Amino acid sequence: MRISVQESPFDLGKETAGFSAGRKDMGALVTFTGVVRDLPGDPLQALEIEHYPGMTEAALTEIAEQAMARFSLGDALVIHRYGRLVPGEMIMMVATAAPHRNDAFDGAEFLMDYLKSRAPFWKREITATGADWVASKAEDEAALDRW
């Protein structure tokens, strides 16, 4: 299991290859990559992401350990960036490995839902008309409730 909270970009191909290298014991490897998307109407200039070092990594480690146990994962990877990102940049990556595909998919979705709604990151959208902190969305909370 590996957790990385980093400012620098990551290489999706390299991370995926490293995560899957030598895996003969797992029947499924699932990856998901989140990308900063533009806003309709008022184009996004940047997304600024803040976190508390140490606290964020501990929280992500705890939820990844829960996913490992709950979904019988053989491995898990969570990468999440912070700092100033622009539309089109990769913001995060989740990878899971499990003997069976349902566990790998469910484990990845569980981690993604947590990252979207509960992980200790604070996001601010910057547009030509100003900057606003991103509030929790009802649909994100509903997605987390299913777990």
C-alpha positions as a Markdown table, in Angstrom:
| # | Residue | x | y | z |
|---|---|---|---|---|
| 1 | Met | 0.0 | 0.0 | 0.0 |
| 2 | Arg | 1.3 | 3.4 | -0.9 |
| 3 | Ile | -0.1 | 6.9 | -0.1 |
| 4 | Ser | 1.4 | 10.0 | -1.7 |
| 5 | Val | 0.3 | 13.6 | -1.2 |
| 6 | Gln | 2.4 | 15.7 | -3.5 |
| 7 | Glu | 2.6 | 19.0 | -5.3 |
| 8 | Ser | 4.4 | 17.7 | -8.4 |
| 9 | Pro | 2.7 | 16.0 | -11.3 |
| 10 | Phe | 2.8 | 12.2 | -11.5 |
| 11 | Asp | 3.3 | 9.9 | -14.5 |
| 12 | Leu | 0.2 | 7.8 | -14.9 |
| 13 | Gly | 1.9 | 5.2 | -17.1 |
| 14 | Lys | 4.8 | 4.8 | -14.8 |
| 15 | Glu | 2.6 | 4.6 | -11.6 |
| 16 | Thr | 0.3 | 2.0 | -13.2 |
| 17 | Ala | 3.3 | -0.1 | -14.5 |
| 18 | Gly | 4.9 | 0.1 | -11.1 |
| 19 | Phe | 1.7 | -0.8 | -9.3 |
| 20 | Ser | 1.1 | -3.8 | -11.5 |
| 21 | Ala | 4.6 | -5.1 | -11.9 |
| 22 | Gly | 5.1 | -8.7 | -11.0 |
| 23 | Arg | 1.5 | -9.2 | -9.8 |
| 24 | Lys | 0.7 | -12.9 | -10.4 |
| 25 | Asp | -1.4 | -13.2 | -7.3 |
| 26 | Met | -4.1 | -10.8 | -8.3 |
| 27 | Gly | -6.8 | -11.3 | -10.9 |
| 28 | Ala | -7.9 | -7.7 | -11.2 |
| 29 | Leu | -6.1 | -4.3 | -11.2 |
| 30 | Val | -8.3 | -1.2 | -11.3 |
| 31 | Thr | -7.1 | 2.4 | -11.8 |
| 32 | Phe | -8.9 | 5.7 | -11.8 |
| 33 | Thr | -7.4 | 9.1 | -12.5 |
| 34 | Gly | -9.1 | 12.4 | -11.6 |
| 35 | Val | -8.6 | 15.4 | -13.8 |
| 36 | Val | -9.2 | 19.1 | -13.1 |
| 37 | Arg | -12.2 | 20.0 | -15.2 |
| 38 | Asp | -13.3 | 23.4 | -16.5 |
| 39 | Leu | -16.4 | 25.1 | -15.2 |
| 40 | Pro | -19.4 | 25.9 | -17.4 |
| 41 | Gly | -20.1 | 29.6 | -17.9 |
| 42 | Asp | -17.2 | 31.0 | -15.9 |
| 43 | Pro | -14.0 | 29.2 | -17.1 |
| 44 | Leu | -11.7 | 27.9 | -14.4 |
| 45 | Gln | -8.3 | 29.5 | -14.3 |
| 46 | Ala | -7.0 | 27.3 | -11.6 |
| 47 | Leu | -7.9 | 25.0 | -8.7 |
| 48 | Glu | -6.0 | 25.6 | -5.5 |
| 49 | Ile | -5.8 | 22.7 | -3.1 |
| 50 | Glu | -4.6 | 23.0 | 0.5 |
| 51 | His | -4.0 | 20.3 | 3.1 |
| 52 | Tyr | -2.3 | 19.8 | 6.5 |
| 53 | Pro | 0.8 | 17.7 | 6.0 |
| 54 | Gly | 0.9 | 14.7 | 8.3 |
| 55 | Met | -2.8 | 14.9 | 9.0 |
| 56 | Thr | -3.8 | 14.3 | 5.4 |
| 57 | Glu | -1.4 | 11.4 | 4.9 |
| 58 | Ala | -2.6 | 9.8 | 8.2 |
| 59 | Ala | -6.3 | 10.1 | 7.1 |
| 60 | Leu | -5.6 | 8.6 | 3.7 |
| 61 | Thr | -3.6 | 5.8 | 5.2 |
| 62 | Glu | -6.5 | 5.0 | 7.6 |
| 63 | Ile | -9.1 | 4.8 | 4.8 |
| 64 | Ala | -6.8 | 2.8 | 2.5 |
| 65 | Glu | -6.2 | 0.3 | 5.3 |
| 66 | Gln | -10.0 | 0.1 | 5.7 |
| 67 | Ala | -10.4 | -0.6 | 2.0 |
| 68 | Met | -7.7 | -3.2 | 2.1 |
| 69 | Ala | -9.5 | -5.2 | 4.8 |
| 70 | Arg | -13.1 | -4.6 | 3.7 |
| 71 | Phe | -12.6 | -5.5 | 0.0 |
| 72 | Ser | -9.8 | -8.1 | 0.4 |
| 73 | Leu | -7.4 | -6.0 | -1.6 |
| 74 | Gly | -3.9 | -7.3 | -2.2 |
| 75 | Asp | -2.6 | -3.7 | -2.7 |
| 76 | Ala | -3.8 | -0.1 | -3.0 |
| 77 | Leu | -2.3 | 3.1 | -4.2 |
| 78 | Val | -3.5 | 6.7 | -3.6 |
| 79 | Ile | -1.9 | 9.7 | -5.1 |
| 80 | His | -3.4 | 13.2 | -4.5 |
| 81 | Arg | -1.9 | 16.5 | -5.5 |
| 82 | Tyr | -2.1 | 19.8 | -3.9 |
| 83 | Gly | -1.1 | 23.4 | -4.9 |
| 84 | Arg | -2.2 | 25.2 | -8.0 |
| 85 | Leu | -3.6 | 23.1 | -10.8 |
| 86 | Val | -5.2 | 24.1 | -14.1 |
| 87 | Pro | -7.9 | 22.4 | -16.1 |
| 88 | Gly | -6.7 | 19.2 | -17.8 |
| 89 | Glu | -4.1 | 18.4 | -15.1 |
| 90 | Met | -4.3 | 15.1 | -13.2 |
| 91 | Ile | -5.3 | 15.8 | -9.6 |
| 92 | Met | -5.4 | 12.2 | -8.2 |
| 93 | Met | -5.0 | 8.5 | -8.9 |
| 94 | Val | -6.4 | 5.4 | -7.1 |
| 95 | Ala | -5.3 | 1.9 | -8.0 |
| 96 | Thr | -6.4 | -1.3 | -6.4 |
| 97 | Ala | -5.5 | -4.9 | -6.8 |
| 98 | Ala | -7.6 | -7.9 | -5.7 |
| 99 | Pro | -8.0 | -11.6 | -6.5 |
| 100 | His | -11.5 | -10.8 | -8.1 |
| 101 | Arg | -12.7 | -7.8 | -10.1 |
| 102 | Asn | -15.7 | -6.9 | -8.0 |
| 103 | Asp | -13.5 | -6.3 | -5.0 |
| 104 | Ala | -11.0 | -4.3 | -7.0 |
| 105 | Phe | -13.7 | -2.1 | -8.5 |
| 106 | Asp | -15.5 | -1.7 | -5.1 |
| 107 | Gly | -12.3 | -0.9 | -3.3 |
| 108 | Ala | -11.4 | 1.8 | -5.9 |
| 109 | Glu | -14.9 | 3.3 | -5.8 |
| 110 | Phe | -14.8 | 3.3 | -1.9 |
| 111 | Leu | -11.5 | 5.2 | -2.0 |
| 112 | Met | -12.7 | 7.6 | -4.6 |
| 113 | Asp | -15.9 | 8.4 | -2.8 |
| 114 | Tyr | -13.9 | 9.1 | 0.4 |
| 115 | Leu | -11.4 | 11.3 | -1.4 |
| 116 | Lys | -14.2 | 13.3 | -3.0 |
| 117 | Ser | -16.2 | 13.9 | 0.2 |
| 118 | Arg | -14.1 | 13.3 | 3.4 |
| 119 | Ala | -10.4 | 13.6 | 2.7 |
| 120 | Pro | -8.9 | 16.6 | 4.4 |
| 121 | Phe | -8.3 | 18.7 | 1.4 |
| 122 | Trp | -9.6 | 22.2 | 0.8 |
| 123 | Lys | -10.2 | 23.4 | -2.7 |
| 124 | Arg | -10.7 | 26.8 | -4.1 |
| 125 | Glu | -11.8 | 27.5 | -7.6 |
| 126 | Ile | -10.3 | 30.6 | -9.2 |
| 127 | Thr | -12.1 | 32.2 | -12.2 |
| 128 | Ala | -12.0 | 35.6 | -13.9 |
| 129 | Thr | -14.8 | 36.8 | -11.6 |
| 130 | Gly | -13.2 | 35.7 | -8.3 |
| 131 | Ala | -12.4 | 32.8 | -6.1 |
| 132 | Asp | -14.7 | 30.5 | -4.2 |
| 133 | Trp | -14.1 | 27.6 | -1.8 |
| 134 | Val | -15.7 | 24.3 | -3.1 |
| 135 | Ala | -18.5 | 23.2 | -0.9 |
| 136 | Ser | -19.5 | 19.6 | -0.3 |
| 137 | Lys | -22.1 | 18.4 | -2.8 |
| 138 | Ala | -25.2 | 16.3 | -1.9 |
| 139 | Glu | -24.5 | 13.8 | -4.6 |
| 140 | Asp | -21.0 | 13.2 | -3.2 |
| 141 | Glu | -22.4 | 12.7 | 0.3 |
| 142 | Ala | -25.0 | 10.3 | -1.1 |
| 143 | Ala | -22.2 | 8.3 | -2.9 |
| 144 | Leu | -20.4 | 7.9 | 0.4 |
| 145 | Asp | -23.5 | 6.8 | 2.3 |
| 146 | Arg | -23.7 | 3.6 | 0.2 |
| 147 | Trp | -20.6 | 2.3 | 2.0 |
